[in-house]
Amino acid sequence: MATLTVPTSGAGTPRVLKSRAAGKLLLLALFAAVLAPWAATHWPGPTWPHALTVDFSHPLATASDWVIDNRDSHPLFLYFFGHVSNAVVLSVRAVYLTLLAAGWTGVTAFGALAAWRLGGPRLAVGTAAAFLTCGALGMWVPTMQTLALMVVAVLASAAVGVLLGLAAGLSDRLDRALRPVLDTMQVLPAFAYLLPVVLVFGIGVPAAVLATVVYAAPPMARLTALGLRGADPEVLEAVESLGATRRQRLLTARVPLARKELLLGLNQTIMMALSMAVIASVIGAGGLGDRVYQALASVDVGAALAAGIPIVLLAVVLDRVTGAAGAAGDGTARPRAIGWPYAFAATAAVALATRLLGRLDWPAGRTLGIAEPVNRAVDWMTAHLYSGVPVVGGTADWAGHFTTWILDPVRDGLLWLPWWSVLLVVAALAWLIGTWRTALTAVLAMAAIGVLGVWEPSLDTLSQVLAAVAVTLVLGFATGIAAARSDRVERALRPVLDVCQTMPQFVYLIPVVALFGVGRAPAVAAAVVYALPAVVRITTQGLRQVDQAALESARSLGATGRQQLWQVQLPLARRSLLLALNQGVVLVLAVVIIGGLVGGGALGYDVAFGLAQGDLATGLVAGAAIVCLGLMLDRVTQPTGRRPKKGA
């Protein structure tokens, strides 16, 4: 049978794309032929030349010493940062004391009634069960600590995000100015936010809250700007024709029309804030994250799981409740019979009754200790699955083979390449998928890593990211294709993907440490598990949105299911697949950096060392290198086309 060919955008397009790519590669080859011999002569060797590095240790150490010496006396700290820190502490404490005053029954009752009001009785039962499980695991007080920090951080993040979104949505100039800032903040792993705020605010709750605000505000800003810019122009013209002022048009037309995007932004902000609040346990955030961190430090998997389960439950509840709020605001959900006044009154009555009975705290005798049986199970796995399993080997053997056969060769190969050839490869990849501006940004970001003097640890981190992304794409594309071609597979995967997407990054370290021990391979495994749900979802959605007319045309020509997939669906879903690649890279990098806590080494270890020792030079340089690495990876995996000319 003849091969089926379906062009993606008109006849002749693939030839044009190929010729354009060939022209770009030819120009880069000519450029390399001129500069590569000169660079190899002046700076021989594979590693970044020492003459092109800048030592930031002395100025950073000087800045760190100045901040430490003036933190209690300089007006900037006394009258600005000091007031911000006090306001954060008082706010978190007020929310925490309110939660404790309501007691476990009051908090559970309010959570269930709010869920009922927004999503119905099914969500209410799930919410109540989640809170009761947190108490039954003996984690009620840490859960309330995390929830108090979350409330303050989310409110502050939403306020900052809305203000930035309003500015970007109403002004083209501010939108252009904010876009690179938000891009950088979005690709910057959460771990890199911690050291600067610790330097200014010290270890404790204020640093944790402000790091969370910086990390969680960008999605709110982006979606707010998107909603304002996507408002129906006909509605805006009708409001303007009625004589409404600019402020009235904003409050009565633009904001209501952007309600869906605002609620989606709030949902994303809540999830990112919870993730960051857990990671911020390394700088004194307390709560559930601190329990997980302490358990991981002592490799106590049972204790880590006992604290990790409430984190997952809290994430799932917050995701479902905010999602239900979005559906209710969009008009797609049925109105609920329970009103907010009734919910508050019922909560107050339950809390008062509990206080009169003296049962505000979770009953000590009604806790379920899972740490010991989990640790026994881990010991059994270590004895029977960790190594020595006939034929297949154990998990430790798999981790060792993965390190020896994949991670080490990839790292050694990157370190063997001359530094200028790495820049050329980055330029080629970024230019082929984007524009010359994209290539220039990627090359400058990679060169900045060399200037910072962390070329080798950055390539070590890059090797882990490349290995993790390769595994993620193989598993994610295969699973996404299966889900796109079978409704049954998609329905079976949906709850699993929902839970995996709501879990904070920190939680993924628990099972991999239990199965694989510590090292680079466990860090890669955690990154794969964390990034896999996003890749699967985007791949499935992209394949399902392929034009059905193209598929019908292919079937009418006698194409088999395999031919339809390879010659129709995958080419037409190219942009979605590239988006899946981009998201996979960004998510993998975030967890590979956190993998420094479980033996991942490289830049993640440098950031963790800088946090632990208060070494600003080491931690901040590693954090800047992470930013540059994330920016480079984002540019070489994010397709950007040329802007069409006017009149085209």
N, C-alpha and C positions, 0 to 999 in steps of 0.2 A: 504493500500500500504506500502511496506517496506521502512524504512528510508534510504535515500540516503546518502552515506558517500564518500566524496572525500578527500583523504589525501593531505596535502599541499606539501609534498616533499618526496614522496616514502612511501611504506608500513612500518609501525612500527614507524614512526617519532613521532606522538603524544605521544606514550607510552614512548619513550626515553625522550621527553621533560618533561613529567610529572614526571618521575623518577628523572630527574636531579633537577627539582624544589623541589620535595619532599626531596631530599638530602640536598639541600641548607637550606630549612626550618628546617629540623631536626638538622642540625649543628647550626643554629641560636638559636633554642630552647635549645639545650644543653649549648650554650654560655650564654643565658639569665638565665637559671636555676642556673648557678654558680655565675654570677655577679649581677643579679637583687636583690637577698636578701642582698648582701653585700652593694649595693648602697642604697637600701631602709633603711638599718640600719644606715649607716653613714650620709646620707642626706635625711631624711624623708620629705614628703610633695610633692605636685605635681609640684611646680614651680622649676625653676633652682636654685640650692643651691648658696647662697650668697658667700660661701667660694670658689667657682669655678669661680667667676667673677673677672674681672680686670677693675679697674677704670681708664679710659683713659681721664677723664675730665681735670685733672691737666696738663698732658703733651700736650694735644691738645690745651688747653687754653694758655699754655706757647708758643707753636709753633705759634699760631694765633697772640699773642702779639708781638712775634719776627718779624713776617712777616709785621705786621702793622707798627711797629716802624722802620723797616729797608727798607720799600718799596721805600722810596725816597732817600736813602743814600747808601745802600749796592751795591757793584759792580755787583752782580748777577742780580739785578733789573735794575740798571742803564745801563749796557752794554749788557744785553741779553733780559730779559723780557721787558725792556723799549723799545728797538728797535723793538721787535716783536709787541708790542702794537701799537707803532707809525706806523709801516708798515701796520698793519691791518686797523687802522683808516684812513690812507691816501688812501689805496686801496678802501675801502668801499665808502669813500667820492668821490673819482675820478669816480667810477662807477655811484654813485647816481647823481653827477652833469652832467655826460654824458647823463643819462636818462632824466634828467630835460631839458638839452639843446636840446635834440631831440624832446621834447614836446610829448603830447599825440598822435598826429598824426604820428610822426616819429616812436615812439615805436610800435604803433599799425601796421603801415605799415611794419616795419621790421619783427615783429612777424608773420604777415600774409604771407609775402614773403618767410621767412625761412620755415614756415610750408608748403607752396606750393612746395618749392624746395624739401623738404624731404618726404612729404606725399600726395601732390596733392591739388586741389582746395577745396575739401570738408574740409580737415583739416585747410586750410587757412581761410575759412569762420568761422569755429568754433573758431579759435584762435582770429581772429579780434572781433568776438562777445564777447568772454570772456574778452578781454581788454576793450572794450567799456562798458561792464556791470560793470566792476570795477570802471570806471569813473562815470557812471550813478548813482552808489550807493554812490557817494561822497567819494570814497576811493582811488582816483588816487595817491595822494602823499604817503599815507601809503603803497600802493601796490609797488610803486617804491622803498621805503625804504626797504621793505622786499626783493624785487628782487635784489637790490644792495648787500645786505648782503648775499643773496643766491649765487650770481655769485662768490663772493670772497670765500665763504665757500666751494662751490662745486669745484672750481679750486684747492684750497688747499687740500681738502679731496681726490680728484682724484690723485693729485701728491703724497701725502703720501701713499695712497692705492696702487698705481702702484709700488712705490719703495718697499713697504713691500711685495707686490705680486711677484715682480721680485726676491726678496731675497728668498721667500718661494718656488717659482716655480723652481729655479735653484739650490737650496741647500736642501738636505734632512735634514741636521742638523738644519738649520734655520727654516725649515718647522715644525719640531718637537718642536722647541723652541717657535715659534710664535703661534702654534695652541691653547695652553691653554690660551694665552693672548687674542686672537681673540674670543675664546669661552666665556671668562668672559665678554669681551666688548659687545658681542652680547646679552647675557642674562641680562646685567645690564640695568635697566630702565633709560630712558633719564633724569629723574628728578635728579638722583644721580650724574650726571656729573657736575651739576651746582656749588655746593658749593666750591670744590677745585679751580676751575678757578676764582671764585669770590674772594677767599682769595688772590690769586696771582695778579690778574689784576683789581680787584675792579668791581663795577657795571658799565656796559656800553657795547659798541659794541665789544671791543676786547675779553672780557670774553664770550660773546654770540657766536662770530665767532669761537673761539678756542674750546668751548664746542661742537659746531656743527661739527667741524673737527674730534674731537675724537669720536663722535657718528657715523658719516657718513662714515669714512674711512674703517672700517672692511669689508663691503660687496665688496668694490672695491679690497681690498687686497685678499680676498678669491677667487673671481671670476678670478682675474688676475692669481693667482697661479694655479687655476683649468684649465684655458685655456692653460697656458704654459706647464703644466704637461700632458694635454690631446692632445698635438700636435701629428700628425701622424708620427710614428717612421720611416716609409718608406721614407717620404718626407725629414725628418732630415738626414737620411742616404744618400739620393741622394745629398743633399746640401753639406754634409761633404765629400762625395767622389769627389766633384768638387774642393776640397781644400779650402773651406771657413773657416775662423777663427771662434772662438767662438762668437765674437761680430757680425760678419756677419751672422752667423746662427741665432742669436737672432733677429736681425733686419729684415732679409730677409725671415725667415721661421717661427720661433716661434711666434713672435708678429702678423704677418698677419694671421696665422692659428688660433690665439686666438682672432681675431677681434670680433667675436660674443659675447664671454664671456666678453671682455672689454666693449663693448657697453651696455651689460646687467648690468655689474657692475656700469657703469656710471648712468644708469637709476635708479638703486636701491639707489645709493649714492645721487642722486638729490632728490628722494622722502624722504629719511631719513633726509637729510639736511633741507628740507622744514619743516618737522615735528619738528625737533629740533629748527629751527629758530623761530617757533611759540612758542614753550614751553619756549625758552630762553627770551621771553618777560618779565618774572618775574625777570630777572637780567639786564634789561635795553636794550634789543635788539631793542625796538621800532617797528614801522611798524604795520602791521595788527594784529600780536599777542598781542601787547600792547593794542590795541583797544578791542580785545576780553577779555583780562585779566581784564582790568578796568571795562568793562561792566558786567563780571561775578561777580566781587567784589561787585558791586552795584545791582546785580540781575536784570540788564537791558537786558532782552532777546532780545528786538528789536535791540538795538545797537550791541549786540554780534552777532546777525545773519547778520546784515549789514556788519560787518567785516569778519564774517565766510564765507559768500558766495564767496568773492574774493579769500580767501585762497583755497577753494575747486576748483574754476575755475583755479587758478594758478597751483594747483597740477595736475588737469586733463590735462591742456595744456602741461605742462612740461612732463608728462608721455606719452602723445600721440606723441609729437614731438620727444622725445628720442627713443620711440618705433619705430617710422617711420624711424629714422636715423639708428637704428639697422637693420631694414628690408632692407633699401637701401644698407647698407654696406654688408649685407649677400647675395645680389644679387637677392632677391625675389621681390623687388619693381621695378616698371618701372622707367627709367630715366626721370627726369623732365627737361622741356625746360628752366626753369629759372635758370640762373647761379648766383653764389655768387657775382661776380662783379656787375651784374645788380641789385641785391637786395640791395647792399650797396649804389650804385649810386641813386637808386630810393628813398631809405630812406633819404639820404642826401638832395635830391631835395625837398622831402615833408617837412623835418624839416626846411630847409631854407625858403621855402614858408610860413610855419606857423610862423616862427620868424619874417619875414617881415610884416606879417599881425598882429603881436602882439597877437597871439592866442596859445602860448606855453602851458599855463595852461588850465586845463579842464574848460569849461564854467560854471560859478557858477550857472547860471539859468537853466542848463540842468542836474540837479541831481534829483534822485527819492528817497524821504525820506520814507524808509520802517519801520523805528524804531517805529514810532507812531502806524501805523495799526497793526504791529506785537504785540506790547505791549497790544493793545486793544484786539487782539485775545487771547493773553495769559491771560488777565484779564477775558475774557469770559470763557476760559477753566478752570481757577481757580474757577470761580463761578459755572460752570455747570458740569465739569468733574473731578475737583480736589477731590471733596468729595460729598457725598450725592446722587450719582446716584442710582436709584432704582435697586434692584436685584444684579447687578454686583459690586456696590460700585464705588468709584472714584480712580484715580491714587494715591492719597495720602493714601487711604485705602490699595491699593495693596502694596505700599512701606512699610506701617506699618506692614501688615500681613507678608510680605516677611522677614522683619527684626525680627519680633516676632517669627515666626514659623521656619525659616531656619537659618538666620544669627546668632541670639542669641544662639540657641541650638548648632550649629556647633562650635561657639567660646567657649561657656561654656564647651562643651565636650572636646575640645582640651586643655583648661586650667585645666580641671579636671584630665586628664591623667597624670600620673607621668612622669617626664622629661625623665627618662631612657627608658620608654616604647615608647615615641615618637621617640627616636633615634633608637630603635629596629624596629619600623614600617618602618622608613625611610630606614634602612639597608635592611630589607626584600624586600621592593618594588624595590629598586635600584639593588639588587643582582638578583632578579627574572628576571628583564628585561635586565640586563647587566652582568657585571663581578664583581669580588670582588674589583677591583680597582674603579669601578663605585660606589659600595656601600660604600667603604672607603671615597671617595671624598664627597659623599652626607652626610655621618654621620659627617665628620669633618666640613663641611659647617654648618650643623645644630648646632653642638656643639659650633662653633665659635659665633653663635648668642647668646647662653647662656653666653659665656665668656664676650661678649660685654655688658651684663647686660640689654638686651632689649628682653628678652624671651617672656613676656606677649604681648607687642605691635606687636611682630613678629607673634605670634600665632593669634592675632586679624587680621592682614593682611592676614595670611594664610587661615583663615576661609572665608574671603571675596573672595580670589582667588579660593578656592575649590567650593564655592557656584556658583560663576560666571562660572567656568569651567564646572560644572555639567549642568547648563542651556545651555551654549554654545554647549556642545556636543550633548545634546538632540535635540536642534533645528538644529545644523549644520549637524549631521548625518542624521536626517530625511529629511532635505532639499537636502543634497547631494545625498541621495539615490533616491529621486524623480527626481533630475536633471539627474542622471546617467541612469535612466530607461525611460526618456522621453526627446526627442530632443526639443520639444516645451517648456517644463519647463526650460531647460538649456538656450535656446535662450532668454526667457523672463527674466531670472535671470542675464544674462551676463552683461547688462549695469548697473544694480543695483549694482552688485558686483564690477564692474570696478570703479564706483564712490566711493563706500564705502572703497575700498582698497587704493584709492589715497587720502582720507581725512586725514589730520593730527590728532593726538590723541586729541589735545586740543579742536577741533571743536565738538567732540562727547559730551562734557559736556553741550553744549548749549541746545539741546532739552530735555535732561534728567532733567536739572534744571527747565525748563519750565513745564515739566509734573509731576515731583516727588518732587520738592523742593530740600532741601539739606539733606545730611545724608549718611549713608553707602549704602542704597539701590540704590540711584541714581548713586553712584560710580560703583556699581556692574552692573547696567543697561548699563552704558556707556562702561564698559569693555566687556560686552556680545556683544554689537553692533559692537565694534571695532574688536573683534576677530572672529566674525561669518563668514565674507567673506572668510578668509583663510581656516577655517575648511571646509566650503562648497566646495570650489574649490579643495582642496586636496582629500576630500572624493570622489567627483565626478570623478576626474581624476583617482584615484586608482581603483574604481569600473569599469570604462570604459576600463582600461588597463588589466583587467583579461583575461587570455588566453581563446580565443573563442572556442578552441577545448574542453576545460573542460565543457563549457556551452553546446556545442552541444552534448557531451556525456551525460550530465545530462538530456537534453531534450529527447534524444533517450531512456532513461530509464523511461520516463514518469514523470519526476519531474515537479511540478507546479512552477509558477513564484516565489512564496514565498519560496519554498524549494530551488530553484536555488539561491535565495538571501542569505538565512541563511546558507546553507550547501556548497555553492560553492564560490559565489562572496565575501562575507565577510571574510571567512577564507583565501582565496587567496589574498585579499587586506589588510591583517593584517598589513603589514609594513606601508602602506599608512595611515591606520587608526591611528596607533601609531604616525606617523609623524604629522597627524592632531591634535592629542592630545598634542604633544609636542609644536607645534606652537601656539595652543590655550592657553596653560598655559603661555608661554612667553609673548604673546600679552596681555592676561588678566592682568598679573602682572604689565605690563607697565602702564595701564590705572588705575588700582586700586591704584597705588601709586599717580598718578596725581589726583585721586579722593580725596586726602587730601585737595585740594583746595575747594571742595564743601561739606565738612563735612564727608569725609571718615574716618578721624582719623588715629590712629595707626602710622605706619612708615611714611606714606605720610605726615601726619600732622607734624611729627618731622622734616622732611626735609624742609617743607615749613616754619616752625617756625625758624629753623636754618638760612634759607636764609633771612627771614624778619628781624631777630634780630641780624644777624651776629654772631650767636652762633655756633662756629665751632665744639665744642664737641658734642652738640645735633645733629646737622645736619650731621656731618661726621660719627658719630657712627650709626645713622639711615641709612645713605647711604651704609656703610659697611654691615649692616645687610640685606639691600635689595640685595646687591650683593650675599651674602651667601644664602639668601632665593631663589633668582633666580637660582643660581648654583645648589642648592639642587633639586629644581623643575625640572630643565633641566635634571639632571641625573636620576631622578626616572621616567621620561617619555620619555627618549631617548634610544631606543633599540640599544645595542652594543653586537655583538657576539664575541666569542673567535676567535683569529687569527688562521687560519689554519696552521698546521705544514708543514714544508718544505717537499716537495715530495708528499704531500697528493693530 
